[in-house]
Amino acid sequence: MQSLDITFGSNRVVQDLSFDLHAGQTLAIVGESGSGKSMTSLAIMGLVHYLNATISKGHIFYRDTSDKAPLDLTKLSDKEMRKIRGKEISMIFQEPMTSLNPVYTIGDQITEVLLLHGDYSRATASEEALKLLRLVRLADAESLLKRYPHQLSGGMRQRVMIAMALACKPKVLVADEPTTALDVTIQAQILAIIRDLQKELGMAVIFITHDMGVVAEVADHVVVMRNGEKVEEADVATLFASPQAPYTQALLAAVPTLGSMHGEALPRAEPLIIFDGEKVVTQGEPTLQDTVCVQETPVVSVRNLVTRFDIHKGFFGGVSHRVHAVEHVSFEIFPGETLALVGESGSGKSTIGRTIQQLQKSTSGDITFSGKPVAKMSRGEKMNLRQEVQYIFQDPFASLDPRKTAGFSIAEPIHTHRLMGNSKLIQQRVSELLERVGLKPEHANRYPHEFSGGQRQRICIARALASKPKLIIADEALSALDVSIQAQIIHLMMQLQREEGLAYLFISHDMAVVEKMSHRVAVLHLGQIVEMGPRQRVFDAPQHAYTKKLLSAVPVADPHHRREHLLLDGDIPSPIRRVGDEPTVYPLDEIATGHFVSRGGASPRL
């Protein structure tokens, strides 16, 4: 790529970008949202004009064999580009559900690629599709060919996307955030598959990501982008050992590293390391999070919680199966404490959060709030409960009304719970809350689309604080954010906990973030807690096989420590069972003070 410029009208979204990619090499393009990473990948695929963007300057040269003159992809017509796209250069997109056609089977979609670009009959294309699904380690490949995308899990869909991308054995594979939306265990499998197939096929890979752990795991060479420009380029070992650009230094400093809290009994709020446009600025001092009040009554206590969902057979049919989302879960959270719930998709984390908030009805079990059973609360008391338990959702844009200003959204809980009647006092409270989360009072008059992702999440935190809650349930509240914004939100949440005595139920699958900010950790597998205890014990000396494998799957942001992942084989098990097929409930044994481990609960994947 030479001196590439991409423009939207008069706005340049990629400026003067140059890099080389060699056969068999993995080049990582990293940067935060809006850095131009994805636009670069679409330019390589010849797809930018579909987004009304244009390549206003520069060249993208592609050489398929060493004895041929290179092709300039920017000069090719749509028809010529279609011969290269998929066959010579292929792409894996970030969200497989939107990339796969929902009305065609998996088999039809893979065979279409083969028939379009290869010399196949329909019968031989079907045979090749079967081989491709086996190549990406999908079990029961024959039945998968007949299934539709919605019938597959996220990890399975992403592997189908990889199979389609590899169908014609391309020379170059462009992977745009292929593991961002996946669980850490499935991510480890996908990275291993891409790495193995690259060796087998001798492909060059462009890996686009904002996850520095993934970069350290897979890349040979790295290009760092910011605001459409390349700010640094180096081989992976050099970049991590001695980054030269201040922006790269700040980006690496913001990455939470698994193991960084080894031996520490308490979470620690780290100083904020921020890039101000010219240099790296450090704000604040390291502060131990000694906030837990175990002498007081727990904010929330959960005992033998069971939550199941009925699946009906047909429109008028009876219940044939049940989703066993939560099975006999017990824990408590004290004032000033952060309890992290970790586990894969479908483990029951979010269901527990919604059940505590009374957004979801439980099948059985008891929830006690500030010493009072929720089941015995009057309607008015339950209304007060909703005031004292607030929720922060994963996607801040989806959880804010696009038609209402930020100020209106923050003031809504105050109006709902009738905490203030005077509009001037409410306005004053909104201004205080905005300042509390690091925004300005004048931001109250802006709409959600006028803010960045990090600012929107700050607004959601301000809204959660408006009703003066005792407990905040943060459901994957950081997973959609860039790493530097994530560091700022972690810092803010820990600061609010010290000052307000807040308790957090922190639901996450990001083990490095959990290690940074939690006091205790509960590991969920198929709706049951398999290990629970102080963060230091769970992370430094995990006992259950599932906890060990969950931790082993986390990519470490250090290319010298590429670990041999203890991979969980196959896909995440389903919590769906036939009516009457009751799961075995495994009791927890206390092996050290406050450290509980399940006697069983190991699925066949372990």
C-alpha positions, -999 to +999 in steps of 0.1 A: +000+000+000+014+034-010+003+068+002-034+059+004-060+086+011-097+077+016-123+105+017-160+109+027-168+141+008-143+166+020-133+146+051-102+124+049-107+093+070-074+077+059-043+098+052-011+089+034-011+053+046+017+030+035+028-005+045+040-038+030+026-073+035+047-104+026+036-140+019+031-160+051+033-128+073+007-116+098+003-078+099-018-063+127-034-029+121-043-015+155-060+016+168-092+028+185-126+035+170-124+060+142-087+054+135-094+042+099-086+005+104-118-009+089-118+016+060-083+004+051-095-032+050-125-023+028-102-004+005-081-036+000-113-055-008-124-027-032-156-020-012-152+016-001-175+030-028-204+010-013-201+033+017-200+064-005-162+068+001-135+073-025-098+065-028-086+100-036-049+092-037-024+063-036-021+027-047-027-008-035-004-032-053-011-069-052+013-095-066-001-130-069+032-146-081+067-133-080+072-135-118+041-113-127+038-075-126+018-063-096-018-053-100-030-019-088-063-028-071-074+009-070-074+009-109-095-022-114-132-022-124-159-038-103-160-068-126-122-073-125-122-069-087-149-095-083-124-121-098-099-113-071-123-107-041-129-141-024-105-160-047-072-142-042-080-118-013-107-128+012-122-112+043-137-122+077-160-095+091-165-086+127-202-096+131-209-130+114-247-128+120-249-097+097-224-112+072-243-144+067-276-145+048-303-156+072-325-172+045-299-196+031-284-227+048-247-227+057-241-253+030-257-231+003-236-201+013-203-220+012-210-238-020-220-205-036-185-191-030-170-223-045-192-223-076-186-186-082-148-187-080-137-223-084-140-252-110-167-272-091-199-290-099-226-287-073-218-322-059-181-316-056-188-281-041-209-298-014-180-322-006-156-293-004-179-274+019-180-304+042-141-305+042-140-268+050-162-271+080-140-299+093-110-277+086-123-251+110-128-277+137-166-278+136-180-311+149-210-328+131-202-309+099-228-328+078-257-316+099-243-281+101-245-278+063-283-280+065-287-255+093-294-217+091-272-190+107-296-183+136-293-220+146-256-216+153-238-200+183-215-169+178-184-190+178-198-215+153-209-186+130-175-171+131-159-204+121-184-207+092-172-172+081-136-184+082-145-215+062-161-193+036-131-169+035-108-199+030-130-217+005-108-207-025-075-208-006-068-171-009-032-157-008-043-129+015-068-131+044-082-098+059-096-104+094-115-073+107-120-077+144-129-114+140-129-122+177-141-090+193-177-102+200-167-137+211-160-152+245-124-155+255-124-194+251-140-192+217-116-163+208-086-186+217-100-213+194-105-189+165-070-175+168-055-210+169-075-220+138-064-189+119-028-195+129-028-232+120-045-226+086-021-198+078+008-223+082-010-250+062-020-227+033+010-202+035-014-172+036-006-136+044-030-123+071-040-087+079-054-087+114-074-056+123-081-052+161-080-029+191-070-058+214-033-056+222-034-090+237-045-105+204-018-085+186+009-099+208-006-134+203-007-135+165+012-107+148+046-106+132+045-069+123+023-040+136+009-008+122-006+016+148-032+041+134-048+072+149-073+096+133-066+080+098-029+083+100-001+058+107+017+068+139+041+039+143+052+007+125+075-020+138+079-057+143+057-070+172+086-076+197+101-041+191+067-024+194+058-040+227+094-036+242+101+000+232+072+019+216+084+052+202+052+072+195+036+087+226+002+075+214+014+039+212+029+042+247-004+054+261-023+027+242-001-001+257-001+015+292-040+014+292-041-024+285-052-044+316-027-073+319-037-106+334-014-113+363-006-077+370-023-080+404-005-112+415-001-113+452-023-083+459-051-089+484-072-058+473-080-042+439-060-012+431-070+019+411-041+028+388-031+063+377-047+073+344-023+074+315-037+097+288-024+109+254-034+146+251-025+148+214+012+155+219+025+137+250+016+111+276+001+125+308-002+106+341-031+116+364-035+105+400-018+080+423-022+042+428-050+037+454-059+005+471-097-002+470-101-010+507-139-002+507-157-034+517-178-032+549-183-069+559-196-059+594-227-043+578-258-061+565-252-073+529-267-050+502-280-081+484-281-117+494-290-145+469-299-180+482-305-210+460-316-189+430-331-209+401-343-193+369-356-213+340-374-205+307-400-227+291-397-236+255-431-244+239-436-270+212-454-251+185-478-222+190-504-241+210-482-269+222-470-277+257-436-272+272-411-296+257-378-282+269-365-257+294-335-233+294-318-240+327-303-204+329-295-203+366-293-234+389-291-230+427-268-200+429-260-183+462-239-153+471-240-119+489-225-085+482-215-061+510-215-023+509-184-011+490-177-045+475-173-055+438-184-091+431-175-102+396-196-128+378-175-144+350-182-171+325-190-178+289-221-168+269-251-187+282-236-193+317-264-173+333-245-141+343-270-116+328-300-136+340-288-133+376-284-095+372-318-091+357-334-113+384-319-092+412-332-061+395-367-077+392-366-075+355-368-113+353-389-136+375-371-164+392-384-200+393-373-205+430-349-192+456-347-161+478-333-126+472-328-104+502-321-067+498-306-048+528-319-076+551-355-077+537-368-106+515-378-092+481-407-118+479-423-101+510-420-066+498-450-045+490-454-028+456-441+005+470-411-013+486-403-029+452-404+005+436-378+017+462-358-014+454-355-003+418-344+031+430-316+015+450-305-011+424-294+005+391-282-011+358-255-002+334-259-020+301-233-032+276-242-009+247-245+027+259-260+039+225-288+013+226-296+021+263-301+059+257-332+073+239-319+089+207-348+115+208-340+127+243-311+149+255-284+135+279-299+158+306-334+143+302-320+107+304-301+115+336-331+133+352-355+105+343-349+084+375-353+115+396-387+121+381-397+084+382-389+080+419-401+116+428-368+124+445-371+161+437-400+183+426-383+215+419-371+217+382-343+241+391-330+216+417-332+187+393-312+207+367-286+214+394-285+177+403-280+168+366-251+193+363-235+178+394-238+143+381-223+152+347-193+168+365-191+138+388-185+115+358-161+138+341-184+157+317-195+193+315-229+207+326-235+221+291-234+185+278-269+181+293-284+197+261-267+173+237-282+142+221-266+107+223-253+107+187-232+138+196-211+119+221-183+093+217-188+057+231-169+065+263-189+097+269-222+078+263-212+052+289-204+081+314-239+094+308-253+059+316-232+059+348-245+094+357-281+082+351-274+052+374-261+075+401-291+098+399-313+078+422-285+074+448-284+036+445-267+011+469-260-014+442-250-010+406-252-040+382-227-034+354-235-060+327-206-061+303-204-023+307-168-020+294-167-046+266-179-023+238-153+004+247-118+011+234-090+002+257-081+038+267-118+047+274-121+014+293-093+024+316-110+058+323-143+041+331-127+016+354-109+045+372-142+064+375-162+034+388-135+027+415-134+064+425-172+064+429-170+033+450-145+049+473-165+081+476-201+068+476-196+033+492-213+017+462-215-020+457-211-034+422-222-067+406-197-067+378-207-090+350-179-097+325-160-122+304-129-100+304-107-117+330-080-090+330-105-062+338-121-084+365-087-090+381-082-052+381-113-041+399-131-069+418-129-079+455-144-113+450-150-135+419-178-161+412-171-183+381-203-195+364-206-226+342-240-237+328-259-217+354-239-230+384-211-214+404-181-237+401-157-215+420-161-184+442-137-166+465-114-136+470-100-123+437-064-131+448-072-167+456-092-173+424-066-157+401-034-168+418-045-203+428-075-214+407-088-248+417-116-258+393-106-271+359-131-246+342-115-216+360-080-227+350-091-231+313-109-198+313-078-180+326-055-199+302-075-187+272-068-150+279-043-135+254-014-118+272-002-084+258+034-096+256+047-114+224+075-131+245+048-150+265+026-165+238+010-192+259+000-227+249-038-223+255-055-250+275-083-249+249-118-258+257-128-282+229-159-277+208-186-252+213-202-238+245-226-265+259-263-257+257-283-251+289-315-264+272-328-297+286-360-318+281-387-314+307-379-338+335-342-340+327-329-323+358-292-312+359-270-324+387-264-297+413-228-298+426-223-286+462-195-261+469-167-270+494-149-243+513-112-251+508-099-219+524-115-189+542-142-177+517-129-198+488-155-223+476-150-249+448-175-272+432-170-309+436-180-314+400-196-294+372-170-303+346-186-306+312-171-330+285-152-300+270-130-300+301 
